[in-house]
Amino acid sequence: MNRGISFRTIEKIFNLLNYRVVKQDAILIKNGKTSSDADAARYQFSIKVGMLEIYNDSVYDLLVKTDKRKKKTALEIKRNKEGRIEVAGLTKQPVNSVKDVIAMLTKGNESRSTAATEMNEHSSRSHMVLSIDVTSRTGDEEPITGTLYLVDLAGSERVRKSGVEGANLKEAAQINKSLSALGNVMEALDRKAAHVPYRDSKLTYLLQDSLGGNSRTMMVVAVCPTAPSFDETTHALNFATRVRRINIGSAKRNVASKNLEETVKNMSSEIKNLARAKKKSEDQLVSLKRDHGRIQDRLKTSSESRAKSVDEARTLSVLKNSNAQMTARWQKEKQMHEKALANLEETQNEAKQFQSELSKAQRETDRLTKLIANKETEQDALKSEVRKAKSASSAANLRARKAQMLQSRPGNAAAAMASGIVKPTRRTEADTAQMKNADPAEARAKVLEMLKAHDPKKVDKIDAIMDRFKGREGFLMVKMASRYEKKSDNGSTASASKKRSDMAMARHMERMRSKNKIKNGSSRSLRD
């Protein structure tokens, strides 16, 4: 029984993977591995297959059984977390043999949209996409996953030949639109355009990862050899020729770096290689510039002597051609040099970024270490200063208490009394009663009378004296009486008053000196 490309492709995948398993097992047996070690190092694989159709620019799952009387549920095309295009909610069934593949393809083809036209009795009215996910791993290594898309495109139709109408006419329009979008994508890839219109249709959007980037694309074009299909055959062959010219680069295996140091190491090696290529290109560029300069000098000399000889004119023509060739070669080498410089700069920027991240982390670690050491030093210094301040404060308080005790000793007062400068007086009961029951107005009059009689200079200060002794007028009267009226008759009042003033001044100066000594002693202790 003849099978199509899809079936034979999956069958080939199974054969290759099974051959890999047998080969790996043979190597393990040859190396004398035990059964447990062999199981841990065996080559393993799994295959999942999904089947969908793009009908009227909508995506439908062909492996989901639906009632024909109900409308199918359309699926959305999105990007997953890894940045790959996928159909959300698409059923992907695991297959373990070719029989599973046959059953799945039969089930999917039964759900595909078909119709009869004047050109084909079983015309496909949709694009069918077969998605094959192959995951493999050896032992405990990270699994590797690859996706293969097998696309059965619906054929382009001319309405006047197919004779479709109604719903079939809408289907034909959508088919031609999606094929036109595919042609625009191919043209953009051929022109190396900055923008490729993948989103113009669901077909090109789904196949975006397969049409560009890290992938390989192969197109098989079916043509009809009959004369009525000459125009369609010509267009199909022209389209295939244009697609054949497209170069999207070599597919590479997607392998993530194990760690940052390995990435930096690889990039450093690549930088060295690019640097060597850059140096070689620069040397070639210098050589070409030197050759170009020599040729320009020869052209100038030939131009000056061109009129002298026909041979020289022929030589000049040869030199011009050689100059053109050298210029073209120089331009090509310049482009290669610029491209190498761009690659080198990009690689250097990435390496600098990784090195900057490592340096930043190291600087942050050093900064935190220094900060902790500084904080500990500051803490010890503050503790030492607190201890010194406490000691100084205790010493200052001790000296202040000693000075206060020395100042308040009763010996000074006793000496003063013994010298006769201060004469203690004894108050009588009448004086005590007068101190308690004195009238302010009467006390003012009596004090003023005593000042006029004994000390006229203080008459003007009577208001200040009364304010000072407000509430103690009786005490003021007794004090004034003892000062002016109870003195001896030998005329010694003025001299006694002067002596008392001198003694008061002496006592005041002594108190000030004591306070200054205490203050200076406290300041010295704080400075110490």
Secondary structure, 3 states (H helix, E strand, C coil): CCCCHHHHHHHHHHHHHHHHHHHHHHHHHHCCCCHHHHHHHCEEEEEEEEEEEEECCEEEECCCCCCCCCCCCCECEEECCCCCEEECCCCEEEECCHHHHHHHHHHHHHCCCEECCCCCCCEECCEEEEEEEEEEEECCCCCEEEEEEEEECCCCCCHHHHCCCCHHHHHHHHHHHHHHHHHHHHHHHHCCCCCCCHHHCHHHHHCHHHHCCCCCCCCCCCCCCCHHHHHHHHHHHHHHHHHHCCCCCCCCCCCCCCCHHHHHHHHHHHHHHHHHHHHHHHHHHHHHHHHHHHHHHHHHHHHHCHHHCHHHHHHHHHHHHHHHHHHHHHHHHHHHHHHHHHHHHHHHHHHHHHHHHHHHHHHHHHHHHHHHHHHHHHHHHHHHHHHHHHHHHHHHHHHHHHHHHHHCCCHHHHHHHHHCCCCCCCCCHHHHHHHHCCCHHHHHHHHHHHHHHHCHHHHHHHHHHHHHCCCCHHHHHHHHHHHHCCCCCCCCHHHHHHHHHHHHHHHHHHHHHHHHHHHHHHHHHHHC
